[in-house]
C-alpha cells in the first residue's frame, strides 16, 4: 500500500500518451480540398512566379531583336572568337619540327650521295664497256687469217733491229728508226690490225684540232715524199731501161759490123 502513490505517479504519463495516440487523426489534413483535375493540365495552368506582364515582355523582345545584329544561318560571325587566336607553339611541337627538319636534311644528302654513287658506277661501267669494245674492235676478222701472236713478235723484233741499227746516231734518229721499222713490219705482217689501230688513233686525234691538223700535215708530206720517190724511181728505172736498151742495140750493131 505504501507503493500506491508511486504507481499512480508513473501511470498518469502513460495514460496521457495512450489517449493522445488514440485521438490522433489517421488521415492527412490539407489546407485545400483535394481535386480530381489532370496533373498535366494543372501544370500547364500553373503560372510561373517570374513571368512579367505581356506588355513588358513584348517590349523587351522587340528591343532585343532591334539591337541584335543579324547572324548567318550557320551561326558563324565575321568576328573571330577568343578561342581562334594564335597560340604559341609548345616545346613538344617545336621539338617535333626540329626533328622533322633534321630528318629532311639527312634524307636530302643521303639521296645526293646515292645519286653520286650510282652516277660513278654508271661511268665506270660505261668506261669498262668502251674499253672492252675497243680492244675487241682491234682484232682482225676471222676471214683475214691473221695471227696476232707471231705477227706482234715480228713487229717487236723489227723495232729492236731498228734501235740496234741507229744506236750510234743522234737521239732523233734513234727515236724515229724503231718506229719506222716497227710500223713498216706491222703493215706487212698484220695489215688489218695495223689499219684498225690507225683508225682508233685517228678517232682520238680528231678530238684535238691541233694534233689532227699536224697529223694531216705530216701524213700529206709523207705521202708526197713516197709518191715523189715512186715517180723518181719509175723515171730512173725507165731511163735505165732505155740506156740498157741503147747499149744493147749498140753492142749488137758492133757485132754485126765485125762480122
ZAMARGU-4260 file (C-alpha; in steps of 0.2 Angstrom, whole numbers, plus 5000, padded with zeros to 4 digits):
<rodrens>
0) 5000/5000/5000 | 5015/5011/5003 | 5019/5010/4984 | 5002/5015/4978 | 5006/5034/4977
5) 5022/5030/4967 | 5012/5019/4955 | 4999/5032/4952 | 5013/5045/4948 | 5020/5033/4935
10) 5004/5028/4927 | 4997/5045/4924 | 5010/5049/4910 | 5007/5033/4902 | 4989/5035/4901
15) 4990/5053/4894 | 5002/5046/4880 | 4989/5032/4876 | 4975/5044/4875 | 4985/5056/4863
20) 4989/5042/4851 | 4971/5036/4851 | 4964/5054/4847 | 4977/5057/4833 | 4969/5058/4816
25) 4973/5044/4804 | 4971/5055/4788 | 4982/5070/4782 | 4974/5087/4784 | 4975/5098/4769
30) 4973/5117/4768 | 4963/5115/4752 | 4951/5102/4747 | 4959/5088/4736 | 4954/5090/4717
35) 4952/5077/4704 | 4960/5088/4689 | 4973/5080/4677 | 4990/5083/4684 | 4997/5088/4666
40) 4983/5101/4664 | 4986/5108/4681 | 5005/5110/4677 | 5000/5120/4661 | 4988/5131/4670
45) 5000/5135/4684 | 5009/5152/4681 | 5027/5154/4684 | 5031/5166/4698 | 5044/5176/4687
50) 5033/5179/4672 | 5032/5198/4668 | 5016/5207/4661 | 5013/5204/4642 | 5016/5222/4638
55) 5033/5222/4646 | 5038/5205/4638 | 5033/5211/4621 | 5043/5227/4623 | 5059/5219/4629
60) 5058/5206/4615 | 5056/5220/4602 | 5071/5230/4609 | 5082/5214/4609 | 5078/5210/4591
65) 5082/5228/4586 | 5098/5229/4594 | 5104/5211/4590 | 5115/5210/4573 | 5109/5198/4560
70) 5119/5181/4560 | 5121/5169/4546 | 5111/5153/4546 | 5127/5143/4550 | 5130/5153/4566
75) 5147/5159/4561 | 5151/5178/4563 | 5165/5188/4555 | 5172/5192/4571 | 5184/5178/4577
80) 5181/5172/4594 | 5194/5172/4608 | 5197/5153/4605 | 5203/5156/4587 | 5218/5167/4592
85) 5235/5161/4588 | 5244/5151/4601 | 5262/5150/4605 | 5270/5133/4599 | 5273/5121/4613
90) 5290/5114/4617 | 5284/5097/4610 | 5278/5104/4594 | 5295/5114/4592 | 5305/5098/4595
95) 5294/5088/4583 | 5298/5102/4570 | 5316/5102/4573 | 5317/5083/4572 | 5307/5084/4555
100) 5319/5097/4548 | 5334/5086/4553 | 5327/5070/4545 | 5323/5080/4529 | 5341/5087/4529
105) 5348/5069/4531 | 5337/5062/4518 | 5342/5075/4506 | 5360/5072/4507 | 5358/5053/4508
110) 5349/5054/4491 | 5363/5065/4484 | 5376/5053/4490 | 5366/5038/4482 | 5364/5048/4466
115) 5383/5052/4466 | 5387/5033/4469 | 5375/5027/4455 | 5382/5040/4443 | 5400/5035/4447
120) 5396/5016/4445 | 5387/5020/4428 | 5403/5030/4422 | 5414/5016/4427 | 5403/5003/4419
125) 5402/5013/4403 | 5421/5016/4403 | 5424/4997/4405 | 5412/4993/4391 | 5420/5005/4379
130) 5437/4998/4383 | 5432/4980/4380 | 5423/4985/4364 | 5438/4995/4358 | 5450/4981/4361
135) 5438/4969/4353 | 5437/4980/4338 | 5456/4980/4335 | 5456/4961/4332 | 5456/4956/4314
140) 5442/4947/4306 | 5442/4929/4305 | 5442/4928/4286 | 5458/4938/4286 | 5468/4923/4293
145) 5480/4935/4303 | 5489/4928/4318 | 5492/4941/4331 | 5505/4932/4342 | 5518/4928/4329
150) 5514/4945/4320 | 5517/4955/4336 | 5533/4946/4339 | 5539/4950/4322 | 5535/4969/4324
155) 5544/4969/4341 | 5560/4961/4333 | 5559/4974/4319 | 5558/4988/4331 | 5573/4981/4341
160) 5583/4979/4325 | 5580/4997/4320 | 5585/5003/4338 | 5601/4992/4336 | 5605/4999/4318
165) 5603/5018/4324 | 5612/5016/4341 | 5627/5026/4335 | 5617/5040/4328 | 5609/5056/4336
170) 5594/5055/4348 | 5582/5060/4334 | 5587/5046/4323 | 5587/5033/4337 | 5570/5038/4342
175) 5562/5038/4324 | 5571/5022/4317 | 5562/5009/4328 | 5545/5017/4325 | 5548/5017/4306
180) 5554/4999/4306 | 5540/4993/4318 | 5526/5001/4308 | 5533/4995/4291 | 5534/4977/4298
185) 5516/4979/4305 | 5509/4984/4289 | 5517/4970/4280 | 5514/4956/4293 | 5497/4961/4301
190) 5489/4974/4289 | 5471/4973/4295 | 5476/4975/4314 | 5488/4990/4309 | 5473/4998/4300
195) 5462/4996/4315 | 5475/5003/4326 | 5477/5018/4314 | 5458/5021/4314 | 5457/5021/4333
200) 5472/5033/4334 | 5464/5045/4321 | 5447/5044/4331 | 5457/5050/4347 | 5466/5063/4337
205) 5450/5071/4330 | 5446/5077/4347 | 5461/5089/4347 | 5461/5100/4332 | 5480/5105/4334
210) 5485/5086/4334 | 5473/5082/4320 | 5480/5096/4309 | 5498/5091/4312 | 5494/5073/4308
215) 5486/5078/4292 | 5501/5089/4288 | 5513/5076/4292 | 5503/5062/4283 | 5502/5073/4267
220) 5521/5077/4267 | 5525/5058/4269 | 5513/5053/4255 | 5520/5067/4244 | 5538/5061/4248
225) 5533/5042/4245 | 5524/5047/4228 | 5538/5058/4223 | 5550/5044/4227 | 5540/5031/4217
230) 5539/5043/4202 | 5558/5046/4203 | 5561/5028/4205 | 5550/5024/4190 | 5558/5038/4180
235) 5576/5031/4185 | 5570/5013/4180 | 5564/5019/4163 | 5580/5029/4160 | 5590/5014/4165
240) 5580/5003/4154 | 5582/5015/4139 | 5601/5016/4142 | 5602/4997/4143 | 5592/4995/4128
245) 5603/5008/4119 | 5619/4999/4125 | 5612/4983/4119 | 5607/4989/4102 | 5625/4997/4100
250) 5633/4981/4105 | 5623/4971/4093 | 5627/4984/4079 | 5645/4982/4083 | 5644/4963/4082
255) 5636/4964/4065 | 5649/4976/4058 | 5663/4965/4065 | 5656/4951/4055
</rodrens>
